[in-house]
Structures are given as C-alpha cells and as structure tokens.
C-alpha cells in the first residue's frame, strides 16, 4: 500500500478534528461536525507531501521550498561568504515541506528565537524566529534558512550536524505560512527572478560555477 502523501507532523492536526467530526456526526449533530471536518480537510491539504522527481543537474542548486520568489540579491553569509540570496515566500496553499538544495553534509543547525512579522518583508530573515542549516557540498557551501511568519509559529528541522542529505531530500517544514531563503555562492548562474513560482526539490535556482 502506497504511503499517504502527508508530512508526519501534520497527522495530529488532521486526526483530532476528524475524530471530533466523526463523533458529532454519529450522534446526529452534523451541523456542529462541519467546522471540524473542514479543519481536518484544510490540514490535510496544508500538510500534503507529494513525491517529487528530483532532477539530476550538474552543479544545480534546487529550490528548498515551494512558493514565490520575493527577492534575489547579493549578500554576505558567515558560512557561504559572498552570496546570492533567493527568498521564497510560502503561502498557506503551498506545500510546506523543505528539501535540500544540494547533496551534502549538514555542518551545523542554528535555531534563533524572534518575532513573527510578515514573512515576505525583507527584514523577516533578521527579525523572525528562524532555523539556519549549513550544507557542505562537494563543490560549494549552501545555507538554507527556515523563517517563521505571522501565522507560522512552528519550525520543524529534522536534521542535525553530521547528517548527510541527498539533493531534494526532505529535511523539515514550517507550519502555516512562512519563508525559506537559499544562499549560494555569488558566482553561481542564477536561473530565477523575483515573481517566479518555484517547486521544492525540482526547480533549479542556480548553477554553481
């Protein structure tokens, strides 16, 4: 039997309202059951985790999340050095599972508490609660930052220092709207621009020089 394509962290948000809805319906209170059934269906949609055909692109840096590109800009990163930051805003309708942009070793994971301003704001990456993952690949270093938003209040990171990830492999998620930044070396050939919609583990953000 095929795995139901739902992130494991989502099952409590699906099962609990579904059970309440079923109990109310069985006792004849169908009107009261409807909001709980709707909540279960909404959570099922939010926590969906479809399989992806990860492309094999030499030097390719894959999108770490689904969503809309809200910034492509030069920056400095303590791990990457001179870098290009691609910021991806995830609406509640996007798949919220994060994927590794390259194959590599997780050198470090750093969690920082913060505020919950709108994730699409330029300063959200500095102000908001966030989790930073440093990846050492064969040819380059990449930093991925999971950023909480106004609604997103829970960052899930499933990896730690010493773990190895394949390109496109799942490593975490952010609940209920968020942003994910990918920082690659500045010499990379960037293949996306602001306004593009990208697919995690599939869309090539750039090609490493």
N, C-alpha and C positions, 0 to 999 in steps of 0.2 A: 504494500500500500504506500502511495506517494506521501511525502511529508506535506502537511498543510502549510502553505507559504505564509507563516505568521511568525514574527520575532517572538522568542520565548518570553521576553519581558512583558509582552502585551497580553498574555493569557489571563492574568488576574483582572484586567480591565474589560476583558470580553466575557469571561466565565461568570463573574459575580453578577453583573446586571442581567445577563442571560438567564441565570438561575432564578433571580428575583422575578423576572418577566414570566418565566415558565410557571413559577409558583402562583403568581397572581392570576395568570390565565386559567390555571387548573381550578382555582377557587371561584371562577366566574367574574373576576374583576379585570376584564380585558382593557378597559379604559385606563386603569392605573398601570397596566402592564406595558402599554405602548411606549412611554418615555424610556423605560428600562430596556426594552427591545431595541429602540432607536440608538441608545447609548452603546449597546453591545455591537450593533452593526457599524456604528461610526468608529468604534475602537478596532473592529476587525479590518476596516478599511485603512485606518491610520497605521496599524502595526503590520500591514502586509509586507512580505519579504520575498519577492519573486526571485527565481533563479535568473542568472544573467550569463550570457555568452561573453566571457571576457576576451577581448581581442588580444592577439599577440603582436605588439608593435615595438620593434627595437627602439629603445630609448624613450618609449612612451610614458607619460605621466597621466594616469587615469583620474577622472573626477572621483573624489571621495564621497560624493553625495549627489542625490537628485536635486534639481532646483534651478533657479535663475541666477545667472552671473550678475552680481551687482557691483563688482569692482575688479579691475585688472590694473595693478600698479606696482611700481618699483618700491622696494622697501629694504630694510636690513633685518636679518634674523640672527640671533645669537648662535644658532645651530647651523643654518644653511649658509650664512654670510650674506653677501649681496644677493637679493632675491626678487622674484616676481610673486606677488600675492594675488591669487584668484579667489575671490569671496563668493560663496554660493548661498543664496537665501532659500530656505526650505519652507514652503507654505504648509499648512495643515493637510493639504491634499497630496503632497509629495510623499514618496517613500522615504522614511527617516532612518534607514539603516546606513551606517557609514562603512565604506570599503577602502582598503589600502590602495593608494595611488600607484605604488611600485612594489616589487618584491624586495624584501629587506629585513634587517634585524631591528627590532624595537630597542633603541638605545636608552630611551627614557620616556616616562609619562609624568606630567606635572599637572596637578589639579589646583585651580585658583578660585576662591570664592569671590563673588562680586555682585553687581546689580543685575537687573532684568529689564534693561531698556530695549527698545525695538531692535531686533537682530539685524535689520537692514541698514541701521545707522553706521556710518564709518567708524565711530569710536566704540562700537559694541565689543569689538575684539579686545579692547583695553579695559573697558568698564565692567563687562558682564562676567558672570560665572562661566568658567571655561575649563577645558581639558586639552592639554597640548601633548601631542605624540610625535616623537622624533624617530625617523626611519633612516637607517643607513643602508643604501642600496649598493650594488656593485660599482655603479658609475657616479653616484651622486647622493647627497643628503636631501631629504624632504621633511618638512614639518607640516603636520595636519592639526588644526585647532577646531575642536568642537565647542561651539558657543551657544549658550542658552539665550532665550529671547523673552519677550513679555509673557507668553503663555508657557513656553518650555521651561520647566523647573527641575528637570532631572536629566543629567548627562550620564550615559552608561558607556563605560570603556571596558572592554573585555580582555585587554592585553596589558602586559607589564614589561619592564625591562628584561631583555633576554629572549623574549618570544620572537619567532620568525613568522612573517606573513608573506603569502603569495600575492601577486598583483590582483586586485579585485576581490580579495578575501574580506569577509565581514569582520569588523573589529569593534563595533559598538553602535549606539544610536542615541538620539536626543528626542525626548518626548514632547510632542505638541508644538511644533513650530520652532525654527532655530536657524543657525547659520553654520556653515563649515568652510574654513579657509584652508587653502593648499598653498604652501610656499615652496617654490622650486628655484634652482639656481638661475640667476639673472640672464645667463647666456642661453637659456632654453628658447626654442622656437615656439612661442605661444600660439595656440590654434583656436582660441575662443576670444570673444569680446563681450563687453557689457551688454546685457539684454538676452544673450543666448540661453537656451534651456539645455541643461546637461543631464546625463544619466549616469548614476554612480556605477563605477566598475566597467563602463562601456565607452563613454565619451573621452577622447584624448584631449587633455587640456594643453599639453605641450610636448615637444620632443627635446630630450636632453642633448646638449651639444657634445 
